[in-house]
Amino acid sequence: QVQLVESGGGLVQAGGSLRLSCSPSGRTSSMYSVGWFRQAPGKERVLLARITYSTGFTYYTDSAKGRFTISRDNAKNTVYLDMNNLKPEDTAVYYCAARATAISPWEYGQGTQVTVSS
């Protein structure tokens, strides 16, 4: 099992930027990919981006393309989500998640709140 701790959320004005960090611990050698999700009030949790841990291959959904960047620092065992030009509709709880294979269920962290004011 992998434990995930997110950090970096907070309050930011529209147009601003934030960097979220995810620090996996536990059975990290079993991680196939790490992803960032978000859940806005009253909405379902959705995938934003994922990165294959061994190769660095990245995938973005339409919600994240162009403004968000997922990356990893293997030396620090940390995965980042850089978010630019934030909009009020980006307000949500952001979750880091990991899975052991391409078809395994995602294991989620506790989430970090991002609030974008207009």
Accessible surface in RSA format (square Angstrom, percent):
REM  Atomic radii and reference values for relative SASA: ProtOr
REM  Chains: A
REM  Algorithm: Lee & Richards
REM  Probe-radius: 1.40
REM  Slices: 20
REM RES _ NUM      All-atoms   Total-Side   Main-Chain    Non-polar    All polar
REM                ABS   REL    ABS   REL    ABS   REL    ABS   REL    ABS   REL
RES GLN A   1   142.79  79.8 117.20  85.7  25.59  60.9  32.04  68.2 110.75  84.0
RES VAL A   2    13.92   9.2   5.58   5.0   8.34  20.1   5.58   4.8   8.34  22.6
RES GLN A   3    89.66  50.1  85.48  62.5   4.18  10.0  54.71 116.5  34.95  26.5
RES LEU A   4    10.75   6.0   0.39   0.3  10.36  26.0   0.39   0.3  10.36  27.9
RES VAL A   5    86.14  56.7  84.25  76.3   1.89   4.5  84.25  73.2   1.89   5.1
RES GLU A   6     7.58   4.3   0.00   0.0   7.58  18.0   0.00   0.0   7.58   6.2
RES SER A   7    59.78  50.5  55.54  74.1   4.24   9.8  40.75  86.8  19.03  26.7
RES GLY A   8    35.95  44.3   0.00   N/A  35.95  44.3  23.27  63.9  12.68  28.4
RES GLY A   9    27.91  34.4   0.00   N/A  27.91  34.4   2.01   5.5  25.90  58.0
RES GLY A  10    30.18  37.2   0.00   N/A  30.18  37.2  30.09  82.6   0.08   0.2
RES LEU A  11   132.71  73.9  99.62  71.3  33.10  83.2  99.64  70.0  33.08  89.0
RES VAL A  12    23.72  15.6  18.51  16.8   5.21  12.6  23.72  20.6   0.00   0.0
RES GLN A  13   137.41  76.8 134.39  98.2   3.02   7.2  36.64  78.0 100.77  76.4
RES ALA A  14    49.27  45.3  26.32  40.6  22.95  52.2  26.70  37.6  22.57  59.8
RES GLY A  15    47.79  58.9   0.00   N/A  47.79  58.9  22.07  60.6  25.71  57.6
RES GLY A  16    21.72  26.8   0.00   N/A  21.72  26.8  20.95  57.5   0.76   1.7
RES SER A  17    64.41  54.4  44.71  59.7  19.69  45.4  28.71  61.1  35.70  50.0
RES LEU A  18    36.91  20.6  29.14  20.8   7.77  19.5  35.39  24.9   1.52   4.1
RES ARG A  19   122.17  51.3 108.37  55.2  13.80  32.9  42.42  58.0  79.75  48.3
RES LEU A  20     0.00   0.0   0.00   0.0   0.00   0.0   0.00   0.0   0.00   0.0
RES SER A  21    24.59  20.8  24.51  32.7   0.08   0.2   9.54  20.3  15.05  21.1
RES CYS A  22     0.00   0.0   0.00   0.0   0.00   0.0   0.00   0.0   0.00   0.0
RES SER A  23    52.60  44.4  49.67  66.3   2.92   6.7  28.20  60.1  24.39  34.2
RES PRO A  24     5.51   4.0   0.00   0.0   5.51  20.0   0.00   0.0   5.51  34.3
RES SER A  25    55.76  47.1  51.99  69.4   3.77   8.7  42.17  89.8  13.59  19.0
RES GLY A  26    52.87  65.2   0.00   N/A  52.87  65.2  25.28  69.4  27.59  61.8
RES ARG A  27   155.80  65.4 150.23  76.6   5.57  13.3  49.98  68.3 105.82  64.1
RES THR A  28    37.21  26.5  31.08  31.5   6.13  14.6   4.57   6.1  32.64  49.3
RES SER A  29   117.52  99.3  75.74 101.1  41.78  96.2  60.08 127.9  57.44  80.5
RES SER A  30    40.60  34.3  25.29  33.8  15.31  35.3  28.93  61.6  11.66  16.3
RES MET A  31    17.00   8.8   0.72   0.5  16.28  38.8   1.51   1.3  15.49  20.5
RES TYR A  32    88.60  41.4  82.58  47.0   6.02  15.7  54.22  40.7  34.37  42.4
RES SER A  33     0.76   0.6   0.76   1.0   0.00   0.0   0.76   1.6   0.00   0.0
RES VAL A  34     0.00   0.0   0.00   0.0   0.00   0.0   0.00   0.0   0.00   0.0
RES GLY A  35     0.00   0.0   0.00   N/A   0.00   0.0   0.00   0.0   0.00   0.0
RES TRP A  36     0.00   0.0   0.00   0.0   0.00   0.0   0.00   0.0   0.00   0.0
RES PHE A  37    13.76   6.9  13.76   8.5   0.00   0.0  13.76   8.3   0.00   0.0
RES ARG A  38    33.53  14.1  33.25  16.9   0.28   0.7   2.12   2.9  31.41  19.0
RES GLN A  39    65.70  36.7  62.03  45.3   3.67   8.7  10.43  22.2  55.27  41.9
RES ALA A  40    23.15  21.3  19.70  30.4   3.44   7.8  19.97  28.1   3.18   8.4
RES PRO A  41   112.17  81.7  84.30  76.8  27.87 101.3  97.03  80.1  15.13  94.1
RES GLY A  42    92.24 113.8   0.00   N/A  92.24 113.8  45.64 125.2  46.61 104.4
RES LYS A  43   145.45  71.0 132.87  81.5  12.58  30.0  83.24  74.9  62.21  66.3
RES GLU A  44   145.27  83.4 135.63 102.6   9.63  22.9  51.81 100.2  93.45  76.3
RES ARG A  45    87.48  36.7  63.68  32.5  23.80  56.7  10.96  15.0  76.51  46.4
RES VAL A  46    68.63  45.2  64.79  58.7   3.83   9.2  68.63  59.6   0.00   0.0
RES LEU A  47    37.29  20.8  28.17  20.2   9.12  22.9  28.17  19.8   9.12  24.5
RES LEU A  48     0.00   0.0   0.00   0.0   0.00   0.0   0.00   0.0   0.00   0.0
RES ALA A  49     0.00   0.0   0.00   0.0   0.00   0.0   0.00   0.0   0.00   0.0
RES ARG A  50    69.98  29.4  69.92  35.6   0.06   0.1   3.57   4.9  66.42  40.3
RES ILE A  51     4.04   2.3   3.94   2.9   0.11   0.3   4.04   2.9   0.00   0.0
RES THR A  52    18.88  13.4  18.51  18.8   0.37   0.9   6.76   9.1  12.12  18.3
RES TYR A  53    31.84  14.9  29.85  17.0   1.99   5.2  29.71  22.3   2.13   2.6
RES SER A  54    96.17  81.3  62.03  82.8  34.14  78.6  56.83 121.0  39.34  55.1
RES THR A  55    99.38  70.7  64.60  65.5  34.78  82.9  69.36  93.2  30.02  45.4
RES GLY A  56    20.09  24.8   0.00   N/A  20.09  24.8   5.71  15.7  14.38  32.2
RES PHE A  57   135.69  67.9 125.97  78.0   9.72  25.3 134.83  81.7   0.87   2.5
RES THR A  58    47.63  33.9  34.01  34.5  13.62  32.5  10.91  14.6  36.72  55.5
RES TYR A  59    90.32  42.2  87.23  49.6   3.10   8.1  52.51  39.5  37.82  46.6
RES TYR A  60    47.99  22.4  43.09  24.5   4.90  12.8  36.75  27.6  11.23  13.8
RES THR A  61    29.48  21.0  26.08  26.4   3.40   8.1  29.36  39.4   0.12   0.2
RES ASP A  62   122.72  86.0 100.10  99.6  22.62  53.5  38.43  90.5  84.29  84.1
RES SER A  63    53.18  44.9  35.86  47.9  17.32  39.9  12.51  26.6  40.67  57.0
RES ALA A  64     0.08   0.1   0.00   0.0   0.08   0.2   0.08   0.1   0.00   0.0
RES LYS A  65   127.16  62.0 107.48  65.9  19.68  46.9  62.87  56.6  64.29  68.5
RES GLY A  66    86.61 106.8   0.00   N/A  86.61 106.8  43.20 118.6  43.41  97.2
RES ARG A  67    44.44  18.7  40.37  20.6   4.07   9.7  24.85  34.0  19.60  11.9
RES PHE A  68     6.86   3.4   0.00   0.0   6.86  17.9   0.00   0.0   6.86  19.6
RES THR A  69    67.25  47.8  67.25  68.2   0.00   0.0  40.52  54.4  26.72  40.4
RES ILE A  70     4.74   2.7   0.00   0.0   4.74  11.4   0.00   0.0   4.74  12.9
RES SER A  71    36.82  31.1  34.51  46.1   2.31   5.3  32.59  69.4   4.23   5.9
RES ARG A  72    67.46  28.3  43.00  21.9  24.45  58.2   1.23   1.7  66.22  40.1
RES ASP A  73    44.42  31.1  39.75  39.6   4.67  11.0  13.10  30.8  31.32  31.2
RES ASN A  74    90.74  62.6  68.08  65.8  22.67  54.6  33.68  81.1  57.06  55.2
RES ALA A  75   103.77  95.4  56.41  87.1  47.36 107.7  69.28  97.6  34.48  91.4
RES LYS A  76   139.41  68.0 116.21  71.3  23.20  55.2  71.29  64.2  68.12  72.6
RES ASN A  77    50.22  34.6  49.35  47.7   0.87   2.1  24.34  58.6  25.88  25.0
RES THR A  78    13.32   9.5  13.32  13.5   0.00   0.0   4.20   5.6   9.12  13.8
RES VAL A  79     0.00   0.0   0.00   0.0   0.00   0.0   0.00   0.0   0.00   0.0
RES TYR A  80    26.45  12.3  26.45  15.0   0.00   0.0  15.30  11.5  11.15  13.7
RES LEU A  81     0.00   0.0   0.00   0.0   0.00   0.0   0.00   0.0   0.00   0.0
RES ASP A  82    34.04  23.8  34.04  33.9   0.00   0.0  14.21  33.4  19.84  19.8
RES MET A  83     0.33   0.2   0.00   0.0   0.33   0.8   0.00   0.0   0.33   0.4
RES ASN A  84    71.38  49.2  71.38  69.0   0.00   0.0  20.72  49.9  50.66  49.0
RES ASN A  85    80.87  55.8  77.01  74.4   3.86   9.3  20.42  49.1  60.45  58.4
RES LEU A  86     1.03   0.6   0.00   0.0   1.03   2.6   0.00   0.0   1.03   2.8
RES LYS A  87    79.51  38.8  79.12  48.5   0.39   0.9  30.15  27.1  49.36  52.6
RES PRO A  88    56.02  40.8  48.94  44.6   7.08  25.8  49.29  40.7   6.73  41.8
RES GLU A  89   122.62  70.4  97.97  74.1  24.65  58.7  63.72 123.2  58.90  48.1
RES ASP A  90     0.58   0.4   0.58   0.6   0.00   0.0   0.00   0.0   0.58   0.6
RES THR A  91    33.56  23.9  30.81  31.2   2.76   6.6  28.54  38.3   5.03   7.6
RES ALA A  92     1.00   0.9   0.09   0.1   0.90   2.1   1.00   1.4   0.00   0.0
RES VAL A  93    42.32  27.8  42.24  38.2   0.09   0.2  42.24  36.7   0.09   0.2
RES TYR A  94     0.00   0.0   0.00   0.0   0.00   0.0   0.00   0.0   0.00   0.0
RES TYR A  95    33.53  15.7  33.53  19.1   0.00   0.0   6.61   5.0  26.92  33.2
RES CYS A  96     0.00   0.0   0.00   0.0   0.00   0.0   0.00   0.0   0.00   0.0
RES ALA A  97     0.00   0.0   0.00   0.0   0.00   0.0   0.00   0.0   0.00   0.0
RES ALA A  98     1.62   1.5   1.39   2.1   0.23   0.5   1.56   2.2   0.06   0.2
RES ARG A  99    32.20  13.5  29.31  14.9   2.89   6.9   2.89   3.9  29.31  17.8
RES ALA A 100    50.34  46.3  36.53  56.4  13.80  31.4  37.28  52.5  13.05  34.6
RES THR A 101    64.29  45.7  63.08  63.9   1.21   2.9  62.27  83.6   2.02   3.0
RES ALA A 102    52.94  48.7  41.29  63.7  11.65  26.5  41.29  58.2  11.65  30.9
RES ILE A 103   165.47  94.2 135.63 101.0  29.84  71.9 141.34 101.8  24.13  65.5
RES SER A 104    25.72  21.7  17.72  23.7   8.00  18.4  10.61  22.6  15.11  21.2
RES PRO A 105   113.76  82.9 100.04  91.2  13.72  49.9 110.96  91.6   2.80  17.4
RES TRP A 106    47.78  19.2  29.95  14.5  17.82  41.8  18.59   9.9  29.19  47.3
RES GLU A 107    62.05  35.6  57.22  43.3   4.83  11.5  34.14  66.0  27.91  22.8
RES TYR A 108    82.76  38.6  50.53  28.7  32.23  83.9  32.36  24.3  50.40  62.1
RES GLY A 109    12.06  14.9   0.00   N/A  12.06  14.9   5.04  13.8   7.02  15.7
RES GLN A 110   116.47  65.1  83.77  61.2  32.69  77.8  72.69 154.7  43.78  33.2
RES GLY A 111    12.09  14.9   0.00   N/A  12.09  14.9   0.44   1.2  11.65  26.1
RES THR A 112    19.98  14.2  14.50  14.7   5.48  13.1   7.25   9.7  12.73  19.2
RES GLN A 113    88.01  49.2  78.30  57.2   9.71  23.1  50.34 107.2  37.67  28.6
RES VAL A 114     0.00   0.0   0.00   0.0   0.00   0.0   0.00   0.0   0.00   0.0
RES THR A 115    48.49  34.5  48.49  49.2   0.00   0.0  36.88  49.5  11.61  17.6
RES VAL A 116     7.13   4.7   0.00   0.0   7.13  17.2   0.00   0.0   7.13  19.4
RES SER A 117    41.46  35.0  35.08  46.8   6.38  14.7  34.62  73.7   6.84   9.6
RES SER A 118   129.32 109.3  67.75  90.4  61.57 141.8  55.57 118.3  73.75 103.3
END  Absolute sums over single chains surface
CHAIN  1 A     6122.1       4709.9       1412.2       3307.2       2814.9
END  Absolute sums over all chains
TOTAL          6122.1       4709.9       1412.2       3307.2       2814.9
